[in-house]
Amino acid sequence: MIGCYVLYSKKLNKFYVGATQEDLSERIAKHNYQSYGKHRFTAKASDWELFLFISTDDYAKAVRIERKIKSMKSSAYIRNLRQYPELLNKLVSST
């Protein structure tokens, strides 16, 4: 499963954006169990859940989408991506 994913933590009230080529459920479990190290951003919480997944044909496109979302620096933008399909379609087609 290749794509860009957005996780949400209720404990932190924060989003985390990433790209993956791995199985998505395994990736989320790794974030929740601090498999990427105790000093990583996602190690601050163990309640990460999938907020949004954007499937792509290749990993390079997933990374471009990830960087675009991160460059917006906006939780409102992330919420709008899920709420408004046309905004999500525009993001995917422009990257």
C-alpha positions, 0 to 999 in steps of 0.5 A, a space after each residue: 500500500 503506497 501513499 501519504 497518510 495523516 495520523 491524529 493524536 487526541 492526547 497531543 491534539 496534533 497531526 502527523 504526516 508521512 509517506 509509506 510503502 509498507 502496510 499501513 496498519 503496521 506503520 501506525 503500530 510502529 508509531 504507537 509503539 515508538 519503533 522509530 525511536 523515543 526522540 521522534 515526534 510520534 513517540 510523544 503519544 501512543 494513541 495515533 489513529 488514521 485520519 486520512 490516507 491518500 493512495 498513490 501509484 508510486 512512493 515519489 508522488 506520496 512524498 511530494 504530497 506529504 511535503 505539500 501538506 507539511 508546507 501548508 503548516 495548517 491543521 485546518 488545511 488537513 481537516 479540509 482535505 478530508 471534508 472537501 474531496 475537491 480540495 483533495 483531488 486538486 492536491 493530488 493532481 497538482 503534485 
